[in-house]
Amino acid sequence: MVDIPALTDFNLVASHGGDGRAARASGRPKASLSRHVRDLEESLGLRLVERDSRVFRLTEDGKTLHARTEGLLAEPPRAWFAPMILRPRFLRLRGPALPICTRVR
């Protein structure tokens, strides 16, 4: 199973051209972003990023994954909001870019 926060962080890093730039742009720790990308690589069994001290490059697998998932993660699927409809009390969903909803009418 793919970890959505790790996939989101991979797309953030890929879009910004490196974990340092992504960390500065998002205000998140560089180590956290790097760890999520490594965890994603491990879970998929693929190398997504060529790591070099000076150059950041996506591998072919990384380019393919980024191209296929970038649009999907930009707008959350409607299914993520289904629990808010089913449980209209105070609710907080965990995940990337999900709103905190106090009440659904």
C-alpha positions as a Markdown table, in Angstrom:
| # | Residue | x | y | z |
|---|---|---|---|---|
| 1 | Met | 0.0 | 0.0 | 0.0 |
| 2 | Val | 1.3 | 3.4 | -0.9 |
| 3 | Asp | 1.6 | 6.0 | 1.9 |
| 4 | Ile | -0.2 | 9.1 | 0.6 |
| 5 | Pro | 1.8 | 11.6 | 2.8 |
| 6 | Ala | 5.0 | 10.0 | 1.4 |
| 7 | Leu | 3.7 | 10.3 | -2.1 |
| 8 | Thr | 2.7 | 13.9 | -1.5 |
| 9 | Asp | 6.2 | 14.7 | -0.2 |
| 10 | Phe | 7.8 | 13.0 | -3.2 |
| 11 | Asn | 5.7 | 15.2 | -5.5 |
| 12 | Leu | 6.7 | 18.3 | -3.5 |
| 13 | Val | 10.4 | 17.4 | -3.7 |
| 14 | Ala | 10.1 | 16.5 | -7.4 |
| 15 | Ser | 8.2 | 19.7 | -8.2 |
| 16 | His | 10.8 | 21.9 | -6.5 |
| 17 | Gly | 13.8 | 20.1 | -7.8 |
| 18 | Gly | 15.2 | 18.8 | -4.6 |
| 19 | Asp | 14.5 | 18.3 | -0.9 |
| 20 | Gly | 16.3 | 21.5 | 0.2 |
| 21 | Arg | 14.2 | 23.7 | -2.1 |
| 22 | Ala | 11.0 | 21.8 | -1.2 |
| 23 | Ala | 11.8 | 22.3 | 2.5 |
| 24 | Arg | 12.4 | 26.0 | 2.1 |
| 25 | Ala | 9.2 | 26.4 | 0.0 |
| 26 | Ser | 7.0 | 24.4 | 2.4 |
| 27 | Gly | 8.6 | 25.3 | 5.7 |
| 28 | Arg | 9.0 | 21.6 | 6.5 |
| 29 | Pro | 12.1 | 19.9 | 7.7 |
| 30 | Lys | 14.4 | 18.6 | 4.9 |
| 31 | Ala | 15.1 | 15.4 | 6.9 |
| 32 | Ser | 11.4 | 14.6 | 7.0 |
| 33 | Leu | 10.9 | 15.1 | 3.3 |
| 34 | Ser | 14.0 | 13.0 | 2.5 |
| 35 | Arg | 12.9 | 10.2 | 4.8 |
| 36 | His | 9.4 | 10.1 | 3.2 |
| 37 | Val | 11.0 | 9.8 | -0.3 |
| 38 | Arg | 13.3 | 7.0 | 0.9 |
| 39 | Asp | 10.3 | 5.2 | 2.6 |
| 40 | Leu | 8.3 | 5.5 | -0.7 |
| 41 | Glu | 11.2 | 4.1 | -2.7 |
| 42 | Glu | 11.5 | 1.2 | -0.2 |
| 43 | Ser | 7.7 | 0.5 | -0.3 |
| 44 | Leu | 7.6 | 0.5 | -4.1 |
| 45 | Gly | 10.9 | -1.3 | -4.6 |
| 46 | Leu | 12.0 | 1.5 | -7.0 |
| 47 | Arg | 14.7 | 4.1 | -7.1 |
| 48 | Leu | 12.9 | 7.4 | -7.7 |
| 49 | Val | 15.7 | 9.9 | -7.1 |
| 50 | Glu | 19.4 | 10.0 | -8.1 |
| 51 | Arg | 21.1 | 11.4 | -5.0 |
| 52 | Asp | 24.2 | 13.4 | -5.4 |
| 53 | Ser | 25.6 | 16.1 | -3.2 |
| 54 | Arg | 25.2 | 18.8 | -5.9 |
| 55 | Val | 22.6 | 17.5 | -8.4 |
| 56 | Phe | 19.0 | 16.4 | -7.9 |
| 57 | Arg | 17.6 | 14.2 | -10.7 |
| 58 | Leu | 14.6 | 12.0 | -10.9 |
| 59 | Thr | 15.1 | 8.5 | -12.4 |
| 60 | Glu | 12.9 | 7.4 | -15.2 |
| 61 | Asp | 10.7 | 5.7 | -12.6 |
| 62 | Gly | 10.6 | 8.9 | -10.6 |
| 63 | Lys | 9.6 | 11.0 | -13.7 |
| 64 | Thr | 6.9 | 8.5 | -14.5 |
| 65 | Leu | 5.5 | 8.4 | -11.0 |
| 66 | His | 5.6 | 12.2 | -10.7 |
| 67 | Ala | 3.8 | 12.7 | -14.0 |
| 68 | Arg | 1.1 | 10.2 | -13.1 |
| 69 | Thr | 0.4 | 11.3 | -9.5 |
| 70 | Glu | 1.0 | 15.1 | -9.6 |
| 71 | Gly | -2.5 | 15.9 | -10.8 |
| 72 | Leu | -4.2 | 13.3 | -8.6 |
| 73 | Leu | -2.7 | 14.9 | -5.4 |
| 74 | Ala | -3.4 | 18.5 | -6.4 |
| 75 | Glu | -7.1 | 18.0 | -5.8 |
| 76 | Pro | -8.2 | 15.6 | -3.1 |
| 77 | Pro | -10.6 | 12.9 | -4.4 |
| 78 | Arg | -14.2 | 13.1 | -3.2 |
| 79 | Ala | -13.8 | 9.8 | -1.4 |
| 80 | Trp | -11.6 | 11.6 | 1.2 |
| 81 | Phe | -14.6 | 13.7 | 2.2 |
| 82 | Ala | -17.0 | 10.8 | 2.6 |
| 83 | Pro | -16.4 | 10.4 | 6.3 |
| 84 | Met | -17.5 | 14.0 | 6.9 |
| 85 | Ile | -20.8 | 13.2 | 5.3 |
| 86 | Leu | -21.2 | 10.0 | 7.3 |
| 87 | Arg | -20.1 | 11.5 | 10.6 |
| 88 | Pro | -21.3 | 15.1 | 10.8 |
| 89 | Arg | -19.9 | 15.7 | 14.3 |
| 90 | Phe | -16.5 | 17.2 | 15.0 |
| 91 | Leu | -14.1 | 15.5 | 12.7 |
| 92 | Arg | -10.5 | 15.8 | 11.9 |
| 93 | Leu | -9.1 | 13.8 | 9.0 |
| 94 | Arg | -5.4 | 13.0 | 8.7 |
| 95 | Gly | -3.6 | 13.3 | 5.5 |
| 96 | Pro | -2.2 | 15.8 | 3.0 |
| 97 | Ala | -4.1 | 19.0 | 2.5 |
| 98 | Leu | -7.3 | 17.8 | 4.1 |
| 99 | Pro | -9.4 | 20.5 | 5.8 |
| 100 | Ile | -10.5 | 20.4 | 9.4 |
| 101 | Cys | -14.2 | 20.4 | 9.4 |
| 102 | Thr | -16.1 | 21.5 | 12.5 |
| 103 | Arg | -19.6 | 20.7 | 11.2 |
| 104 | Val | -21.2 | 19.4 | 8.0 |
| 105 | Arg | -24.9 | 20.3 | 7.5 |
